[in-house]
Amino acid sequence: MSSIANILVVLAVVVLVVQRQMRVQRLDTERRFWLLPLILGALALRDPQLVDHQHTALSAGLLAAGLVAVLAMGTIWGWTVRVWRASDGSVLVKGTRATVAAWCGMIAVRIGLYAVGAALHVHQAGSSLMLGMALLLLVRSLVVNWRARSLEPSRPAAALH
């Protein structure tokens, strides 16, 4: 895929994910939350230009720094989401203002890494953004699902009386 196509895919995923995060949603802990990250990651890893072969060490270092940053931000993002159990026993989730702040922080970090790469004349493929998005979504989902599983099970209303 071309860099423009990769960036468009990442932007579409960001818009979809942020829009969905800011609404109350029922969390299905049994669904395959890893599927979209797996697809995005596979598409990114297929790109032979993921690492700039003229600046291999710098490019790999920037890629690794970006992945470490998204690992941290995905964890933070997962903790900013409100998770609670509804009266019917289902688990509900909703993004908060902190979730938006986490997204803004991640975008700022990515812009900063891109600026460093540009200053060092390192070509940065759009697939590195896609790989970062895959890791971000996977880590966030793992954190939210772990938090949901650690919620106290709801008791039927009759048992409360």
N, C-alpha and C positions, 0 to 999 in steps of 0.2 A: 504494500500500500504506500502511496506517496505521503510525504509529511503533511501536506494540506489535508488529505483524507484522514490521517491519524488524528490530527488536531480537531477536525470536525467531529469525529467519532467521540473523542474525549469530551468536547464541549457538549455534545448531545447527551452523553452519559451524565455529566455534571448537572445539566439542567434537569434531567429526569430525576436524578437522585435527590437533589436539593429540594425540588418541588414536592416529591413524595415524603421526604423527611419532615417537612414542616406541617404535615397533616397527621392526625391521629390514625394509626394503622394497627390492625391486628397482626401480631407477630406469629408466624407459623414456624416454630422451632424445628419442625421436621422437614421444611422445604430445603431445596438445594441452593442455599445462599452462596455457595462457592462456584456456581455455574457461570455467571457473568464474569467474575474475576478470572476464571479459568480460560474463558473464551478470549477476553481482552489480553491476558498474559500470553496465550499461545500466538495470537496475532502479532503482538509486540516482539516476541522472541524469534519470530520468523524473519524479521527484518535484518538483512546483513549489515545495514548501516546503523544498527543500535549503538555500536561503539565506533568512533572515528578512528580509522586505521592509520591515519597520519599522526594522531596524537593519542595513541592507545592508552597509555598510563593516565594521562589527564582525563580523557574521556571516561575511562572505567572508574576513576576516582569520583568524577562528578556524578556518574550514574549511581555509584554506591552511596554517595552522600545523599542523593535524592531519594533513594530507596530507604535509607535509614530515617530520613526526615518523614517520609510517608508512613513508615512503620510507627513512629512516635505520634504523628498526627492522627493516624487511624485509630490508635489506642485512645488518644484524647477525645476524638470525635465520638467513639463508642461510649465514653463516659459522660458526654454532654447530653446524650439522648435520654429523655425521661422514659422510664420503663415501669409499668405498674400492672397489677392484675385487676381485671374488671370483675364485677359482681358475678358474672357467669363463669368465671374461672379462666377466661382467655387472657392472654398477655397483650397489652397495648403499648405502643411506643410513639413518641413524638419528639421531633427536634425542638431545641430551645434557642434562645438568643446566643447562648454559648456555642451551639452547633454552628450557627452562622459565623461567629467569631473564629471558630476552628477552621471553617472553610476559607475565610479571609486570610487567616494565618498561613494556611497551606498554599494558597495562591501566591502570597508574598514570598514565601520560601522558594517556590518554584521559579518565580520571576528573578529572585536573587541568584539562584543557581544558574539560571539561563544567562544572566548578565555576567557572572563570573566566567562562564564558558565562552561567551562572546568576546569578552576582554582578552581571553587566552587564545582566541581564534580556533576554538574547538567546535567542530560541527556537532550539533545536538539534534538527533532525529526525533521526529514526532512520536516515534514508537517508544521512546523513553518515557514520555508523558503517559502513554497508554499502559505501559508496564507499571508505572507508579500508581495509576488509577486502579489497576487490577489489585495491587497490593493494598492500597488504601481501603477499597471496598471489602476485601477479604478480612483484613484485620478488624475493621469496624464491625462487620457482621459477627465475627468470632467473639468480640467483646460484648456486643449487645445480646447475643444468644447465651453466652455464659452468665451475664447478669440476669437474663430472663429465667434461666434454669435455677438460679440461686434464690429466686423469689419464694417466699413462703407460700405453700399451696393454699388456695382459698378453701374455706369451709362452707358447706351448704348453709343457706340462710336458716334452715330449721335447727342446725346444730348450734347456732349462736344464741338461741333462746334458752 
